[in-house]
Amino acid sequence: MKRKARLAADRMRVDMAVALTAAALDTTTDEINGDGRSTRAVFARQVAMYVAVVGFGMSYARVAGALGRDRSTVAHACHAIEDRRDDASFDRWIAALEQSAATVPVIA
């Protein structure tokens, strides 16, 4: 049962990262969770994965499991977002999203 509970908690955290990202990018959670290949959908998905990893402190594997994706996909997404952080405006924006996730109260 512990595994099921952990998976459910992981999914809730990833859902929160997806919701925060959807609000920040004025898109839908369906677009982020879907398989769309548009630049907008891919970017939103990468941001949500990054927020889950950095904001919630989740591993690539746990984020991947919660999203039904491969660990290497999450790693690629995080590297893609990190590469964009040289832009000061983007860095401030993504830092605000990270902080939003990090301040979500979680019952231990």
Backbone as ProteinMPNN parsed JSONL, in Angstrom:
{"seq_chain_A": "MKRKARLAADRMRVDMAVALTAAALDTTTDEINGDGRSTRAVFARQVAMYVAVVGFGMSYARVAGALGRDRSTVAHACHAIEDRRDDASFDRWIAALEQSAATVPVIA", "coords_chain_A": {"N_chain_A": [[0.808, -1.195, 0.0], [2.046, 1.187, 0.599], [3.515, 1.888, -1.65], [1.488, 2.483, -3.488], [0.374, 4.703, -2.209], [2.538, 6.475, -2.291], [2.809, 6.811, -5.057], [0.357, 8.039, -5.606], [0.668, 10.416, -4.156], [2.842, 11.492, -5.547], [1.629, 11.899, -8.039], [-0.25, 13.842, -7.354], [1.422, 16.003, -6.693], [2.703, 16.43, -9.149], [0.45, 17.052, -10.67], [-0.154, 19.508, -9.479], [2.095, 21.005, -10.251], [1.649, 20.993, -12.992], [-0.789, 22.415, -13.086], [0.007, 24.924, -12.029], [1.808, 25.675, -14.017], [0.126, 25.731, -16.272], [-1.556, 27.869, -15.588], [0.329, 29.945, -15.464], [1.196, 30.073, -18.096], [-1.08, 30.518, -19.494], [-2.6, 28.383, -20.599], [-3.994, 25.082, -21.014], [-4.445, 22.364, -18.701], [-4.911, 20.005, -19.982], [-3.605, 20.35, -22.443], [-0.949, 20.349, -21.601], [-0.713, 17.821, -20.373], [-1.229, 16.2, -22.506], [-0.276, 14.687, -25.687], [0.556, 16.444, -27.565], [2.583, 18.007, -30.063], [3.194, 20.59, -30.638], [5.119, 23.612, -30.5], [4.382, 25.203, -28.352], [2.965, 23.409, -26.655], [4.957, 21.511, -26.054], [6.884, 23.12, -24.776], [5.403, 24.005, -22.538], [4.946, 21.546, -21.273], [7.584, 20.824, -20.672], [8.25, 22.861, -18.857], [6.449, 22.285, -16.774], [7.391, 19.757, -15.949], [9.931, 20.494, -15.061], [9.28, 22.24, -12.948], [8.069, 20.423, -11.221], [10.268, 18.805, -10.568], [12.209, 20.643, -9.529], [10.768, 22.496, -7.907], [9.199, 20.849, -6.251], [11.056, 19.032, -5.466], [11.267, 16.497, -6.556], [12.409, 13.377, -7.963], [13.721, 12.669, -11.263], [12.795, 10.193, -12.129], [10.529, 9.742, -10.513], [8.836, 11.839, -11.306], [8.554, 11.165, -13.983], [7.265, 8.674, -13.727], [4.828, 9.497, -12.594], [3.777, 10.953, -14.685], [3.623, 9.137, -16.687], [5.699, 8.891, -18.488], [9.026, 8.653, -19.898], [12.022, 8.52, -17.937], [14.253, 9.745, -19.104], [13.069, 11.631, -20.733], [12.099, 13.501, -18.912], [14.521, 14.333, -17.808], [15.678, 15.509, -20.08], [13.848, 17.606, -20.469], [14.274, 19.154, -18.147], [16.944, 19.917, -18.52], [16.654, 21.438, -20.835], [15.125, 23.6, -19.892], [16.863, 24.63, -17.927], [18.907, 25.512, -19.631], [17.74, 27.77, -20.7], [17.782, 29.591, -18.689], [19.723, 31.519, -18.68], [18.756, 33.822, -19.701], [17.692, 36.665, -18.174], [15.069, 37.579, -17.668], [13.484, 35.312, -18.175], [14.613, 33.667, -16.241], [13.792, 34.92, -13.844], [11.029, 34.528, -14.078], [10.715, 31.698, -14.136], [11.838, 31.117, -11.681], [9.942, 32.215, -9.983], [7.802, 30.487, -10.443], [8.936, 28.093, -9.471], [9.184, 28.815, -6.776], [6.498, 29.121, -6.125], [5.614, 26.459, -6.24], [7.259, 25.366, -4.278], [6.248, 26.477, -1.975], [3.823, 25.348, -1.508], [1.781, 23.972, 0.88], [2.447, 20.867, 2.364], [1.253, 17.939, 3.764], [2.937, 15.874, 5.896]], "CA_chain_A": [[0.0, 0.0, 0.0], [2.906, 2.362, 0.64], [3.864, 2.24, -3.022], [0.307, 3.147, -4.059], [0.254, 6.016, -1.576], [3.604, 7.321, -2.838], [2.449, 7.138, -6.44], [-0.748, 9.002, -5.552], [1.241, 11.69, -3.718], [3.627, 11.996, -6.675], [0.703, 12.384, -9.065], [-0.832, 15.103, -6.869], [2.436, 17.055, -6.825], [2.86, 16.705, -10.579], [-0.764, 17.771, -11.076], [-0.009, 20.885, -9.019], [3.078, 21.628, -11.142], [0.961, 21.19, -14.27], [-1.768, 23.493, -12.899], [0.751, 26.181, -11.913], [2.345, 25.974, -15.34], [-0.993, 26.098, -17.152], [-1.972, 29.225, -15.223], [1.393, 30.885, -15.821], [1.32, 30.153, -19.556], [-2.414, 30.708, -20.057], [-2.941, 27.217, -21.408], [-4.813, 24.133, -20.256], [-3.756, 21.181, -18.193], [-5.036, 18.975, -21.021], [-2.544, 20.55, -23.426], [0.312, 19.938, -20.983], [-0.738, 16.372, -20.146], [-1.434, 15.491, -23.768], [0.88, 14.282, -26.486], [0.75, 17.424, -28.626], [3.979, 18.289, -30.413], [3.393, 21.999, -30.973], [6.151, 24.259, -29.691], [3.734, 25.67, -27.124], [2.665, 22.258, -25.8], [6.219, 20.922, -25.614], [7.469, 24.037, -23.803], [4.593, 23.946, -21.311], [5.212, 20.248, -20.652], [8.926, 20.893, -20.106], [8.189, 23.716, -17.673], [5.761, 21.546, -15.703], [8.319, 18.739, -15.453], [10.972, 21.204, -14.324], [8.701, 22.716, -11.692], [7.893, 19.256, -10.352], [11.585, 18.367, -10.091], [12.895, 21.656, -8.724], [9.872, 23.07, -6.908], [8.756, 19.832, -5.291], [12.185, 18.183, -5.095], [11.029, 15.124, -7.008], [13.414, 12.835, -8.88], [13.275, 12.499, -12.652], [12.059, 8.931, -12.227], [9.207, 9.884, -9.893], [8.032, 12.699, -12.192], [8.261, 10.346, -15.161], [6.25, 7.688, -13.353], [3.541, 10.174, -12.381], [3.279, 11.427, -15.976], [3.591, 8.054, -17.666], [6.722, 9.187, -19.492], [10.334, 8.086, -19.62], [12.907, 9.337, -17.114], [15.124, 10.551, -19.971], [12.255, 12.749, -21.212], [12.091, 14.486, -17.827], [15.885, 14.868, -17.747], [15.819, 16.405, -21.227], [13.034, 18.793, -20.2], [14.956, 19.958, -17.134], [18.125, 20.516, -19.141], [16.183, 22.471, -21.772], [14.726, 24.766, -19.101], [18.101, 25.18, -17.355], [19.615, 26.219, -20.692], [17.071, 29.052, -20.955], [17.881, 30.444, -17.498], [20.686, 32.605, -18.909], [17.923, 35.003, -19.953], [17.302, 37.158, -16.843], [13.607, 37.642, -17.57], [13.013, 33.934, -18.048], [15.084, 33.172, -14.956], [12.887, 35.438, -12.806], [9.721, 33.907, -14.268], [10.752, 30.292, -13.723], [12.097, 31.12, -10.241], [8.654, 32.471, -9.328], [7.053, 29.226, -10.5], [9.577, 27.184, -8.516], [8.818, 29.265, -5.43], [5.091, 28.8, -5.936], [5.537, 25.034, -5.932], [7.958, 25.097, -3.03], [5.503, 26.979, -0.825], [2.581, 24.605, -1.334], [1.877, 23.188, 2.115], [2.288, 19.428, 2.178], [1.144, 17.2, 5.017], [3.917, 14.783, 5.879]], "C_chain_A": [[0.851, 1.26, 0.0], [3.281, 2.827, -0.759], [2.706, 2.978, -3.684], [0.151, 4.56, -3.504], [1.315, 6.969, -2.109], [3.297, 7.745, -4.261], [1.324, 8.166, -6.493], [-0.231, 10.376, -5.135], [2.078, 12.315, -4.835], [2.715, 12.599, -7.736], [0.072, 13.711, -8.643], [0.164, 16.252, -7.014], [2.639, 17.42, -8.293], [1.633, 17.448, -11.111], [-0.698, 19.237, -10.661], [0.991, 21.637, -9.904], [2.453, 21.925, -12.498], [-0.03, 22.356, -14.173], [-1.079, 24.854, -12.787], [1.279, 26.621, -13.274], [1.247, 26.418, -16.292], [-1.452, 27.523, -16.855], [-0.936, 30.251, -15.675], [1.517, 31.088, -17.322], [-0.009, 30.362, -20.271], [-2.748, 29.61, -21.066], [-3.767, 26.276, -20.536], [-3.956, 22.976, -19.752], [-3.835, 20.046, -19.216], [-3.938, 19.111, -22.067], [-1.202, 20.057, -22.863], [0.366, 18.418, -20.818], [-0.862, 15.562, -21.429], [-0.138, 15.127, -24.459], [1.155, 15.242, -27.625], [2.21, 17.757, -28.83], [4.207, 19.745, -30.809], [4.459, 22.568, -30.047], [5.59, 24.679, -28.343], [3.485, 24.514, -26.151], [3.946, 21.649, -25.231], [6.867, 21.801, -24.55], [6.714, 23.974, -22.474], [4.852, 22.646, -20.554], [6.591, 20.243, -19.984], [8.952, 21.742, -18.836], [7.545, 22.966, -16.512], [6.663, 20.47, -15.111], [9.405, 19.385, -14.6], [10.461, 21.676, -12.969], [8.485, 21.558, -10.718], [9.221, 18.815, -9.753], [12.176, 19.387, -9.12], [11.998, 22.182, -7.597], [9.435, 22.09, -5.84], [9.872, 18.879, -4.886], [12.014, 16.73, -5.497], [12.163, 14.67, -7.934], [12.825, 12.759, -10.286], [12.382, 11.267, -12.77], [10.65, 9.054, -11.644], [8.295, 10.771, -10.742], [7.623, 11.9, -13.418], [7.164, 9.335, -14.87], [4.876, 8.315, -13.197], [2.932, 10.641, -13.698], [3.157, 10.327, -17.019], [4.561, 8.297, -18.814], [8.04, 8.565, -19.051], [11.173, 9.057, -18.79], [13.788, 10.245, -17.967], [14.371, 11.749, -20.553], [12.24, 13.868, -20.171], [13.474, 15.125, -17.709], [16.115, 15.863, -18.883], [15.056, 17.71, -20.993], [13.744, 19.714, -19.211], [16.204, 20.629, -17.698], [17.73, 21.632, -20.103], [15.791, 23.744, -21.02], [15.959, 25.418, -18.477], [18.867, 25.994, -18.386], [19.021, 27.599, -20.971], [17.249, 30.038, -19.803], [18.947, 31.529, -17.613], [19.965, 33.921, -19.202], [17.341, 35.46, -18.611], [15.791, 37.189, -16.65], [13.014, 36.252, -17.384], [13.406, 33.373, -16.688], [14.177, 33.65, -13.817], [11.536, 34.744, -12.874], [9.721, 32.466, -13.748], [11.045, 30.19, -12.222], [10.805, 31.365, -9.461], [7.788, 31.213, -9.346], [7.621, 28.207, -9.519], [9.137, 27.528, -7.097], [7.346, 28.953, -5.13], [4.913, 27.333, -5.549], [6.138, 24.741, -4.568], [7.169, 25.541, -1.803], [4.133, 26.323, -0.66], [2.695, 23.777, -0.064], [1.573, 21.707, 1.862], [2.245, 18.774, 3.555], [2.078, 16.003, 4.942], [3.314, 13.5, 6.386]], "O_chain_A": [[0.438, 2.29, -0.534], [3.354, 4.028, -1.02], [2.915, 3.982, -4.364], [-0.165, 5.496, -4.239], [1.029, 8.141, -2.353], [3.5, 8.902, -4.63], [1.341, 9.063, -7.335], [-0.646, 11.39, -5.697], [2.028, 13.526, -5.047], [2.99, 13.675, -8.267], [-0.119, 14.602, -9.471], [-0.213, 17.353, -7.415], [2.737, 18.599, -8.632], [1.767, 18.371, -11.914], [-1.135, 20.113, -11.407], [0.75, 22.79, -10.263], [2.696, 22.979, -13.085], [-0.099, 23.188, -15.077], [-1.534, 25.829, -13.385], [1.202, 27.797, -13.632], [1.423, 27.381, -17.039], [-1.709, 28.296, -17.778], [-1.288, 31.303, -16.207], [1.904, 32.167, -17.771], [-0.064, 30.381, -21.5], [-3.121, 29.871, -22.209], [-4.187, 26.648, -19.44], [-2.9, 22.663, -20.303], [-2.925, 19.221, -19.302], [-3.395, 18.108, -22.531], [-0.42, 19.425, -23.573], [1.394, 17.802, -21.1], [-0.62, 14.354, -21.425], [0.948, 15.242, -23.891], [1.896, 14.913, -28.552], [2.987, 17.787, -27.876], [5.294, 20.099, -31.265], [4.672, 22.064, -28.945], [6.247, 24.528, -27.314], [3.764, 24.633, -24.958], [4.001, 21.31, -24.049], [7.346, 21.296, -23.535], [7.328, 23.9, -21.41], [4.963, 22.651, -19.328], [6.752, 19.729, -18.877], [9.601, 21.38, -17.855], [8.047, 23.011, -15.389], [6.695, 20.293, -13.893], [9.753, 18.873, -13.536], [11.145, 21.523, -11.957], [8.701, 21.711, -9.516], [9.294, 18.488, -8.569], [12.594, 19.032, -8.018], [12.443, 22.296, -6.455], [9.314, 22.447, -4.668], [9.659, 18.004, -4.047], [12.555, 15.834, -4.85], [12.794, 15.489, -8.602], [11.608, 12.781, -10.474], [11.344, 11.299, -13.431], [9.692, 8.532, -12.214], [7.106, 10.482, -10.88], [6.469, 11.954, -13.843], [6.243, 9.16, -15.667], [3.874, 7.737, -13.618], [1.71, 10.72, -13.821], [2.644, 10.56, -18.114], [4.282, 7.955, -19.963], [8.143, 8.017, -17.953], [11.043, 10.273, -18.929], [14.042, 11.39, -17.594], [14.983, 12.779, -20.835], [12.356, 15.044, -20.515], [13.579, 16.339, -17.528], [16.681, 16.935, -18.669], [15.565, 18.791, -21.287], [13.803, 20.925, -19.423], [16.485, 21.786, -17.383], [18.404, 22.66, -20.172], [16.098, 24.848, -21.471], [16.081, 26.643, -18.5], [19.417, 27.047, -18.064], [19.727, 28.496, -21.43], [16.897, 31.21, -19.939], [19.06, 32.375, -16.726], [20.511, 35.0, -18.973], [16.583, 34.723, -17.982], [15.295, 36.858, -15.573], [12.146, 36.045, -16.535], [12.614, 32.677, -16.052], [13.834, 32.871, -12.928], [10.959, 34.407, -11.84], [8.822, 32.071, -13.005], [10.553, 29.276, -11.56], [10.603, 30.783, -8.396], [7.114, 30.912, -8.361], [6.868, 27.534, -8.815], [8.766, 26.65, -6.318], [7.0, 28.569, -4.013], [4.149, 27.012, -4.638], [5.587, 23.958, -3.794], [7.399, 25.033, -0.705], [3.368, 26.699, 0.227], [3.609, 22.962, 0.061], [0.576, 21.358, 1.231], [3.1, 19.031, 4.402], [1.998, 15.208, 4.006], [3.997, 12.477, 6.44]]}, "name": "protein", "num_of_chains": 1, "seq": "MKRKARLAADRMRVDMAVALTAAALDTTTDEINGDGRSTRAVFARQVAMYVAVVGFGMSYARVAGALGRDRSTVAHACHAIEDRRDDASFDRWIAALEQSAATVPVIA"}
